[in-house]
Amino acid sequence: MTSDQELLAAWRAGDRQAGSTLFERHFDAVRRFFRNKVDHQVEDLVQRTFFACVEGRDRFRGESSFRTYLFAIAHNVLRDHLRRHRRTPDELDLECMSIVDLGASPTSLLAARSEERLLLHGLRKIPVASQVILELYYWEHMTGPELGVFLAVPEDTARSRLRRAKQQLEAEIRKLEASASDLQSTISGLDQWAAGLRAQLAQGR
């Protein structure tokens, strides 16, 4: 299979089909990125992400994977979107504010299992910065080095933030009204339930 770097080089050289193939390869992942964070305009945000990628394609120097670069653009698009749609003029602090704090209540993703619903609600109640890193880890299988590049921090720092995000998620899940068995199942099987949610996203539910 042609690599992202090869497709990017061909696209830069004028091969529009290579650009289309590159976008098709990553479209679902970028759409997943937005679906659990915004109420509406998911498709618009996806388009804006790829448009920004088109505009900046010649600035990408290959110091990270194309996928990491694309998610960094998506993150900027998300931050700009949340800032524009604030209900109050307070400063936007994604290290402290959750999607719920920001007034969003995404409904495009409806989990089938009770554990998956707990996981979704927990993700939406932790700081957006923590939600992002957990979803990239569980849904996009980003490695420690990739997360470090995405966050622009050393790998050890990225792993430390990942551990903290997991702790925040577990704490929020424990606050939710649910049976003891569902709580324990969700917390002890995050990998399993996260994979289940990812599968539902892939099916467009």
N, C-alpha and C positions, 0 to 999 in steps of 0.2 A: 504494500500500500504506500502511496506517495505520502511523504511526511508533511507536516504543517510547514516546515521551513522551505521545503521544495515548492509547495503550493504558493507560499508567500512570495518566493523569488519569481516564480512564473507570473504571478499576478502583478507584481511590480514591473515586470517586463512587458506587460500589456495583455496577458492572457486572462480575459474576463471570466472564462469558465473555471480557471483555477481559483479565482476569488469566490465564485459561487460555490464551488466544492468545499472550500475552506469554511465558509459561513454555514453551509448545510451540516457540516461535520460538528459544529459547535452550537448550532441553534438551540437544540433541546436543553443543553446545559445552561445556556444564558437565560432561557425562559424559566427554567427551574429556579434560578437565582432570584428572580423577581416575584415568582408566584406566591411565596409565603411572606411577602413583605409589603405588598401594596394592594389596595382595594380594587383599583381599576387601572387601566392604561398599561397593562403588562406588555401587550404587543407593541405599543408605542415606545416603551422603554427599551425593549429588545431592538427595535429599529434604530433608535437613537444610539444605542451601544455600537451596533455595526456601522452606522454612519460615521461615528467618531473614529472607529477603527479604520474606515476608508480614508478619512481625512488625515489620520496620523500614521498610515502604514509605512511611510518612508522614515519615520522617526523611530520605529522599532528596530533596535540594534541587535536583537537576538541574545541579549544577556540573560534572558529567562525564556521559558517555553512560551509559544504563542498563546496557549491556553491561559497561562498566568497573566499575561499581558492583557488579554481580552477581559478577564474577570476584574482586573484593576480598573479598566475602563467602565465596566458595568457598575462597579462600586462607586465610582465618581458620579455616574449618571443617577444612581439611587440616591446618593447624598444630596445632589442638586434637586432632585424631585422632592425629597422629604423636606428640604429647606423651603422650597417654594410653596409647599402645601401645609406649612405649620399653621395651627389655629391660633397660636400666640406668638408674639414677636421675640420670645426668649431665644437665646443662643442654642443652636442645634449641637448637642453633645451625644454622639452615638456610643460613647464609652459608658454613658450612664442611662440614656433613654432607650426604652424598648419600643417596638412597633405599637404596642398598646398605649404606651405613654404618649406617643405621637398622634394618637387618634385613629390609627388604621385598624381595620379588622378584616384581614384577608379572608375571603370565603371561597376562592376559586379551587382550593384544595380541601377536600372533605375525606377524612380518613375512614377506613372501613372498620378497623379494630379499635377497641377501647384504649389499648396501650398506645396505638398510633395517634389517637386523638389527644391523649395526655402529652405525648411528645410534642405535637404541634402547638398546643396551648402553652407548654413550657417554653418552647423556642420563641414564641411571640411575646413572652413576658420578661425575658432576659434582655440586657442591653443589645442593641442592634449589632454592635461590633462583635459581641460574643456569638450572637445568632449567625452572623456571616461566617465566622471561622468554623463553627460547628457544622454548618451546612456544607461548606467547602470540604471539610474533612470527611463527613459521613456520606454525603451525596455525590461529591465529585472526586472523592478518594485522593485529595491532595496530600502529598507527603510533607514531612517536616521542612525540608529544604524549600519546597514550593510555597508553603505557607509563609516561610521567612521572606521569600522574594515578594510575595503578595503584600505582606505587611510592611515591607522595607525594614525588617529587623533581623538580627542574627537568628539562626535556627533554634538555638537554646531558648531565646526569648519567645519565639513563636510557639514552641512546645509548652512553655510556661503559661502563655496566654490560653492555649488550648486546654490545659488542665484546669485553669481557673474557670473557663467557660463551661466545662463539664460540671464543675462544682456548682456554678450558678444555676445551670439547668436542673440538676438534681434537687437543689433547694427549692426551686420554683415548682417542680413537679410534686414535691412533697406537700406543698401548700394547697394543691388542687383538691377539690372534693372528688374522691374516688375510693374504691374499696382498697383495703390493705393489700390484697392479692394483685390487683391491677397496678398499684403503685410499685410494689416490689418487682413485678414482672417487667414493667417499663424501665425502671432504673437499672436492673440487672441485665437487661437485654437490649440496651440502646442500639447496638450494632444491628440486631435483627429487625427491630421496629423501624429504624432509620432506612434500612434496605427495603422494607415493605413500602414505606412512603415514597422512596425513590422510584420503585416499580410503578406505583400509581401515577406519579408525575409523568413517567415515560409513556403511560397509556393515555395521558391527557385528561385524567379525571379532575 
